[in-house]
């Protein structure tokens, strides 16, 4: 691989290596998983960025109680949400975005907008790639058959 000539490109590549890169990859793994982004976005649209567990469960189609619990725990561990348990019968649990959790909303929004704008290009690229791969497969099958003759 050629070394980049642009110092900004080199700087960006260096940020993806070593400890900085590990932090970036782990951050993207946390926020980029199937449920975290939805939970953060649902919380961001609640009054005070706060919601009961049951409201989150009903607001995120397809998420199981177990997955919601484990994802909320991971978000809490990483500092994106805080959990408050109220001593009531039955117990009431609420989750709230922290200031840190709120700080990720703008980058998430920008990424979602970019993905929406560019999704057609991704699909087109996939179709083109798949068609090429299918043609290769046909060529391989044809050449194998011809060799057997």
N, C-alpha and C positions, 0 to 999 in steps of 0.2 A: 504494500500500500504506500502510495506517495505521501510524503510529508506535506501538510498544508502550508501554503506560503503566507496566507493571511493570518496575522498574529491573533486576531479575535477568534478565528476558527481553531487555532492551536490551543488557545486558552479554554475554549468551550470543550474541546476534546479532553484536555487535562482535567477539567472538572468532572468528567464522566469516569475517570480512573481513580484508583486509590480510595481513600476514605471519603472524599467528596462524592465520588461516583457511587460508593456504597450507600451513602445517605440519600442520594437522588433516586437510586433504584428502589431502595426500601420505601421511600416516600411514595413513589409512583405505585409500587405494589400495594400499599395501604389504601391510598385514595383511588387508585384505578381498578380496584377489584369490583366485582359485579354489584355489591350492595352498598359499599361505603359512600360512594358518590350520591346514590339515591337518598340514603339516610341524611347526609349532610344537607342536600338540597331540600328535602322535606322539612327538616328542622329550620332551615333558613327562611321558609315561608310561613312559619308558625309565629304567633304573637310572642315577642320576647325571645325568639329562636328557641323555644322550649315546647316540649310535648310529652304527653304520657306515653308509656310503652305501648299501650293498647291503640292509641291514635297512630303511632308509627306503624304498628302491625297492619292496621286497616288502610293506611295511606300508601303502603308499598305492596303492590300486587305481586303475589307469587312468593313472597319471602316467608319462610317457616319461622316459628317462634324460636327454635334453636339457633337458626342462622342469624336472626335479628339480635338475639342475646349475645352470641359470640362476636358479631360485628360491632355492636355497641361497646362491648368490653374492650375490644381492640382499639376502637376510636377513643375510649376513655383512657386506656393505658398510654396512648400516644399523645394525649392532651387536647384532642379535638372536641370532646364532649365531657360534661360533668353529669354525674348521676346523683339524684337526690331521692332518698327513700323517706316517705312520710309515715309516721307511726300510727297508722289507721287500720281498721279491719274492714275489708281486706286491705293489705298494704298498697299504697299508691307509689309508683316509681315514675319520676320525670327525668327527662334528659334535656340538656341545654347545650347549645354550641358555646364554647369558650371564646374568648377574644382571639386566641390562636386558631380555633376552628372557623371563626368568621373571616380571618385573614386569608383563608384558602378559597373563599367564594369567588373572588374576581378571577384568579387563575383558572378555576373550574369552569366558570362561565365562558371565559375566552376559549378554553379548550373545547367545550361543548359547541360553541358557535363555529369554531374552525372545523370540527368534525362534521357538523351539519352542512356547512358550505361545501365541503370537499368529499362528502360521502359518495356522490354520483361518480366522481373520478376514481375513487377506490373500487367501487363496484365494476366500473368499466375495465379497470386494470385487472381485476380478478378474472373477469370473463375472458379477456384477451389471453391471460396467462393460462387459464384452464383450457381454452381452445387449442393453444399451442401444445400443451401437455397431452391433450387428447390426440392431437395429430401425431405427435411423437410416438405415442403408444400404438397408434394404428400403423405407423411406418415400421416400428419395431416388429409388430406382429406380422406385417406383410413381408418384411425382409427375412424373418425367421421361417415363414412358410416357404418362401422362394428358395432358401438354403436347403430345405428338406426335400425339395423336388429334384 
